[in-house]
Amino acid sequence: MRWTGHHIDSATAGFGSDPLPLRGRVALVTGVSRREGIGCAIARRLAASGASLFLHHVDDASIHHLGLDLIDPDAPAALITTAAEAFGHLDILVCNHARSGADGPLGTLDAALLDAHWAVNTRSVLLLVQAFAAQHDRRDGGRVILMTSGQDLGPMRDEIAYATAKGALASITPTLADHLADRAITLNTVNPGPVDTGYASPELHEAVRRRFPAGRWGDPDDPARLIAWLATDEARWITGQIINTEGGFRRSR
């Protein structure tokens, strides 16, 4: 094709020109505890792109991993330090971990419930980002990807504590991205929408399935493809964004 008189081919455009775009980079992915989960799908995609992996919460002796309860205020910094020391540097942080369940609607909440969701879903993420930024001294572009849950797109009446904690991450995304930009680090937040990781009852599964134009739930690999791409140089000009990857999920039906 031609564009303003200049020939453009796939190599100069950069689309698919490198089969291993993350070769030489190290990624820390949190919340990789279930093989059916989004975390495992993200790890597979990053590995397929050439990244070396350090995984939080996984039972696999063939890779670097660490089981750590991120509700501990000291755990995020310890996790970043351990991951960076294992490889000598750390380039990519994907905060996939989350506390969900044991939640409720207005009228059922107490301080302990709210604090528990805040500690895992928000405080630990902020501390992870802070520790990642402190150790990142490479100028070839760091990447941070956070996870939210579409709480700004419609009500989540039975998950007040969870929606509040995840909403805080979406709200702070532009501020964090602005701070990290001076260190050549991009930060974006992904809302994966409803993803089938085996948690839904048959009744809920069918009710949610009907709300997708494609007639199916999201698969863990659906958000994983986007997250892996955001970690590459193809996405180096994207930062401070909340990106929804929901397959046209219809909340109003």
N, C-alpha and C positions, 0 to 999 in steps of 0.2 A: 504494500500500500504506500501511498505518498501523502505527506502532510506538510503543507507550506513549503513544498519544493524539496524536502529532505526525505530520502529513503529510510524507512524504519523496518528492521527485521526483528525477529523474536529475540535475538541475542542483545541488540542494542536497546530494545524495549525492556529487557530484563524479565520477561514473562517465561518462567520455566527454564531459564538458561542455566541454572545450577541445580543439579539433582540433590545436592546436599547443602542447602543454603545456611544451615546452622553448624556446619563443620567447624570444630575448634572452639565452640561456645559451650558453656556449662549452664544447665537449667536446674533450678530447685522448684519442684512441684509439691505443694502441700496437699494433704487430704487424699492420698493415694492408698486407700485402705480396702477397697472392694474392686474386684476385677470387672464388675458390671458397671462401675461408676465412671463419672466424667473424668476424674483424676487419672485413671488408668488409660483412658482414651487419649487424654492430653499427652501423657508420657509416651505412648506409642507413636503419636504424630511427631513429637519433638525428636524422638530417637530416629524415626524414619528420615527426618531432615538433617540428621548428622550430629545432633546435640549429645553431649555427655550429660547423664542424669544423676541428680541426687534427689531421692524421693522421701517424703515424710509420711510415715505410717504405711509400711508395706512389708510383707513377709517374703523376701526374695534375697537370698544370700549372694546372688550373682551380680547385684548392683549395689551402689552405695545407698544406704537408707538409714533412717533414724526414727524410732518411735518416741514421740514426745507429746505431752499434754500442753497444748498452747494456751490453756487457761492460766498456767503459771506465768506470772509477769516476766520472769527471766528467760522463759523458754524461747521466744522469738529470736532474741539476740544470740542465744546459744546455738540455735538451729542454723542461722546464717553463718556464724563463725565456723561451725563444723563442716558445713557444705563447702565453704570457700577454702578451708584448709585441705579438704579431701582432694581438690583439683588444683589448688593454687590460685584460683580466681572464680568469680561467679558473675554471669552475664545476664541471666534471665530468672525472674521470680514470678511464679504463677501461684497466687493465693487461692487455692481451690477448696480449702478446708471450710467446714461450716458446722454449726450446731443447729439442728432443727428438731421438731417434735417437742413434746412436753410443753406445749405452748397453749394459747387460748385466746378467746375474745375479750373485749373490754368487760370488766366485771369479775374476771377470774385471775387477774394478774396480781403478783406481789413483787416486792423488791428483789428477792432472791432469783426469781425467774427472769426478770428484766436484766439483772446484773450478769447472770450466767450467759445469756445470749450476747450481751454487749462485750463481755470479756473475750469470748471466742470469735465472734463474727466481726467485731469492729476493733477493739483494743489490740488484739494480737496481730491483726493485719497492719494497723498503723505502726506497730513496733517492728514488724518484719520489714516494712518499707523503709523505715528509718535506719535499721541496721544494714539493709542492702545498700542504701545510698552511702552510708559511712564507709563501707568496704570497697565500693566500686570506684576504682581509679583508672580504668581503661577508657580511652576516648573513642572506641569504635562502636559505641552505641549500646547502652543497657536497655533492657525491656522489663517492665512490670505490668502484669495483667491481674486485675482484681475481678471478683465475681459478685454480681448482684442478682436480684430475683424478680425484676419486673414490678416491684411494689409501687412504682410511679405510674404504671400503665392501667392499674385497676385495683380494687380493694382486695385485701387479704384478711378478712374479718377474724378468722380463727388462728392467725399467726401474727399477733400484734408485736410480740417481743422480737421475733425473727425479722419481720418486715421493717421494724424500726432500726434494728442493727444494720441490716443490709442497705436500707435507705441512706444511712449515714455515709456509707462508702460511696454511693452514687453522688451524693451531695458534695463530698470532699474531693472527688476526682479532679476537677479543674485546678484546685489549689495545689494538690500533690503534684500534678503534672507540671505546673508552673515552677514549683520549687526544684523539681528534678531536671528540668530542661537545661539548667546551667551545668549539669554534670553529664550531658549528652545521653540522658535516660528518658525514654518515653514511658508514659503510664496511661493505660486505658482500662475501662471496666466493661465486662461482658455480661449480659443477661442471656442465659441459655434457653429461657422459657421452660415449659414442662418437658422433662427428659425422662424417658423410661429407663430407670435403673433398678426396677423390680420392687419398688416400695408400695405401689398402688394396689388397692384391692381390685378385684374384677369389676365391681360396680363403678368405682372411680375411674379406672382405666378406660372403660367404655364411654363414660360421660365426657372425659377429657378428649378422647380420640375423635369424637364427633365434632369437636371445635376446631380441628385442623383441616384446612382445605385438602391436604394430601391424604386425609383419612388415617393418619398414623401419628403417634407421639414422636417427639424428637428422639434421635438415637444419640448416645454419648459421643459418637464421632462427629455429629453435626456441629456442636460448639467447639469441639477439639480442632477441627479444620481451621476455623477462624482464629482461634487462640494461637495455633502454631504459625499461621501466617503473620499475625501481629508481632511475633517474635523475630521475624526475618527483616532484612533490610528493605524488602518491598514495602513495608509499613513504616519506614523511618520518618515519614512526614505526618504521621497520625499520632496525636497525643491529646490527652484531656477529654476523651470521648467516652460516652456510655453507649455501647453498641448492642442492639437487640438482635438476637438470632433465634427467632421463634417460629419460622415457617408459616407466618400468617395466622397465628393462633388468634381465635376470635373469642374475646371475653364477654361479649354482649349476648351471645346465644345461650 
